[in-house]
Amino acid sequence: MENPKCCRIHYSIMSLSSIVISVMVAMILFLVIAAGSAISSFDKDSPALVVLGLVVLILFIVDSLALGVGIVDIIENKPVCVLSIIGVALSAATIIGTIVLYVIGSISG
């Protein structure tokens, strides 16, 4: 007996890549925040903080790419995949968190 269409799990490589990229960016961003708080307690003018800021900027760009991949997957696939919606939501949350992190850093000086 064949499974009905509504019970099949539908996913694509693009939806999985959107989720994986956004989760990896979130984990690396968490580690960068932890390293930045440890370094900033010793020296405010450390070159390591500049490198961490550039890493956060690169992670922002990579997460924007994951957001774009998830949006393209939603647009291209007629049966909308739940995984691509989750990937877009995770990417958007990480991008908003990165922007908030930059705003807090610029306010605190």
C-alpha positions in Angstrom: 0.0 0.0 0.0 1.3 3.4 -1.0 1.6 6.3 1.5 -0.6 9.2 0.8 1.1 12.4 -0.3 0.3 14.3 2.8 2.2 11.9 5.0 5.5 11.9 3.2 8.3 13.9 4.6 9.3 16.5 2.0 12.7 18.1 2.2 15.3 19.3 -0.2 19.1 19.9 -0.1 18.5 23.6 0.0 16.3 23.4 3.0 18.7 21.2 4.9 21.6 23.4 3.9 19.7 26.5 5.2 19.2 24.9 8.6 22.7 23.5 8.9 24.3 26.8 7.9 22.2 28.8 10.3 22.8 26.4 13.2 26.5 26.4 12.6 26.6 30.2 12.4 24.6 30.4 15.7 27.1 28.0 17.4 30.2 29.8 16.2 28.6 33.2 17.1 28.0 31.9 20.6 31.7 30.9 20.8 32.8 34.3 19.4 30.7 36.1 22.0 32.2 34.0 24.8 35.8 34.6 23.5 35.1 38.3 23.1 33.8 38.7 26.6 36.9 36.9 27.9 39.3 39.1 25.9 37.5 42.4 26.5 37.8 41.9 30.3 41.6 42.2 30.0 42.2 44.7 27.2 39.8 46.9 25.4 42.2 47.8 22.6 43.2 44.2 21.8 43.8 43.3 18.1 42.0 40.0 18.9 38.8 42.0 19.4 39.1 43.4 15.9 39.6 39.9 14.5 36.5 38.7 16.4 34.5 41.6 15.0 35.5 40.6 11.5 34.5 37.0 12.2 31.1 38.2 13.4 30.8 40.2 10.1 31.7 37.2 8.0 29.2 35.1 10.0 26.6 37.7 9.2 27.3 37.4 5.5 27.2 33.6 5.6 23.9 33.7 7.5 22.5 36.1 4.9 23.4 33.5 2.4 21.6 30.8 4.4 18.5 33.1 4.6 18.6 33.5 0.8 18.9 29.8 0.2 15.9 29.2 2.4 13.8 31.9 0.7 14.7 30.5 -2.7 13.7 27.0 -1.6 10.4 28.3 -0.4 9.8 30.1 -3.7 10.9 27.3 -6.0 9.1 24.3 -4.3 5.4 24.1 -4.7 4.8 21.9 -1.7 6.3 24.3 0.8 8.8 22.5 2.9 8.6 22.9 6.7 12.4 22.6 7.0 13.0 25.6 4.7 10.6 27.7 6.8 12.5 26.6 9.9 15.8 27.5 8.2 14.6 30.9 7.2 13.3 31.5 10.8 16.7 30.4 12.3 18.6 32.5 9.9 16.5 35.6 10.5 16.8 35.1 14.3 20.6 34.8 14.0 20.8 37.9 11.7 18.7 39.9 14.1 20.9 38.7 17.0 24.0 39.8 15.1 22.6 43.2 14.5 21.6 43.6 18.2 25.1 42.5 19.1 26.6 45.2 16.9 24.3 47.8 18.3 25.1 46.9 21.9 28.8 46.9 21.1 28.6 50.4 19.5 26.6 51.8 22.4 28.9 50.4 25.1 31.9 51.9 23.2 
